[in-house]
Amino acid sequence: MSQSIAIVDNEHDTVQLFKDILITNGYDVTGFTNPFVAIEYIKENQEKFDLILSDYKMIPINGCELARKIITEVNTTITIIIITAANDIGNNPLNLQVYFKPVKMSKLIDIVKKNIPSA
């Protein structure tokens, strides 16, 4: 069974790039450009995802708010990581890991390998 990752970013090109890289490296990846669609899908498929990668600056909620909703409403143990171009994400009450764009694709793979449970 392949390890599953959700990518949430309001930029379609970023979602597609991250998906392509991670799929090429053997991961099962689902991408979302709408954080509320992502939350609903993750709720309906609670056991599917091993890791969530999210942008910070999205509308109508930011990546930290998305993480709070998923952790409190869906899965308290899932790892959620913020990958953003924002230089100040403000309040990060969940102490999420934060990486800044642009991120090299080799770094993206390293982030995933370090944070996804082993199969």
N, C-alpha and C positions, 0 to 999 in steps of 0.2 A: 504494500500500500504506500503510495507516495505521500509525502508530507504536504499539507495544504496551507496556503497563505492567502490572505485577503489583502488587497491593495486598495486604499481609499485616497483619492486625490481628485480635486476638481478639474485638473488638467488631463484631458483624454490622452494626450501624447505621452505624459509621464506614466500614466497607468499602463499604456501599451508598451512602452520601453521597458519598464520594470517587469511586466508580465513576460515579455519575450526573453529577457535575460534569465529570469528565474525558471521558466519552462525549459529553456535550453539546458539548464543545470539540473533538471530532473524533478522540479517541484510542480505540484498541482496548484494553479494560481487562478483566483477569481478577482476581477477588477471592478471597481465602482467609482463613478464620478459624483454620485450623490450620497452624502453620508447617511441620510435617513433610509434610503434603499439598502445600503450596506447593513445598517443595524437590523432592519427587518429580515433580510436574507440570513444574516448570522443567527438571529433568533430562531428562524425556521430550520437552520442547519447547525445547531449548537455543537455537535460532536465533530463537525467537518474540519474546522480550522485549528491549526497548531500555532499560528502567528498572524498578527495583523500589523501592516505597515500603513501609516496614515500621514497625510500632509497635515500641517497645522492650520494654515489660512484657507478655510473653506467657508462657503455660505450654505446654509444659515447657521451652522455650528462649526466650531473649530475642532482640531484634532484632540485636544484634551477633553472637551465636552463629549465627543464621540467615544473616547476611551472610558470616561466615567459612566456613560449610558451602557456600554457593553459590559463593563465590569460589574456594575450594580444590577443590571437587568437580565444579563444573559450568562456570563461566564466569569466567575471571580478569579480564575487562575490563568486565563489566557494572557500571553505576553503581547503587549501593544507598544510599538515603537513609532516615534514621530520622526519623519524625514521632511525637512522644510527649508525653504529659502528665507523664511522670516528670521531676522537677526535677534528678535526678542519675542519669545513666546509667552511672556508674562507669567501668569500663575500656572504652575505645574504641580497641583496638589497630590497627584498620584505618583510623583517622582518618576515619570516615564523617561526612558532613554531618549535622547534627542540627538539627531545627526543633521548636518546642514548640507543643503544642495548648493552647488552641484556635487553629487556623490559619484565617484568612479564606480563603474560596474563591478570591478573586483572588490571594492569596499562593500557594495551592496551584498554580494555573495558572502563575504566575511561576516557581515552583520547577521544575515539569516542563519548561517552555520552556527554562530555563537549562541543564537537565541531560540532556535527551533529544537524541540525535543528530538532525541535520536530515535530513529525508527526501530 
